[in-house]
Amino acid sequence: MSLASLTISKAVDIKYVTVNCQTKKLVDLEKQARRLNQNLVASKLQASVKMSQRVDQRNHHKP
């Protein structure tokens, strides 16, 4: 194997490792974004339920 082919092989290996690391980071960020979105949806739902409860408590004319 020549020095040029070893250098190219090493560069390809480094590029592959770099892409794999970037892919893993992207997957991790997507998981984090999904968790944050689920948390936001749950918080909005909880706030809606609390507001409904407060409206019910203040409504003295309900049957």
ZIPEFEN-V954016 format. One record per residue. PHI is phi in whole degrees, -180 to 180 (999 if undefined). Layout:
<<PHI> <PHI>>
This chain:
<<999> <-85> <-62> <-64> <-71> <-66> <-64> <-65> <-61> <-63> <-63> <-66> <-61> <-64> <-62> <-63> <-63> <-62> <-65> <-63> <-65> <-65> <-64> <-62> <-61> <-64> <-62> <-63> <-66> <-65> <-64> <-64> <-63> <-63> <-64> <-64> <-65> <-63> <-65> <-64> <-62> <-63> <-65> <-65> <-64> <-63> <-64> <-64> <-64> <-62> <-64> <-63> <-64> <-66> <-63> <-62> <-67> <-82> <-84> <-81> <-96> <-74> <-70>>
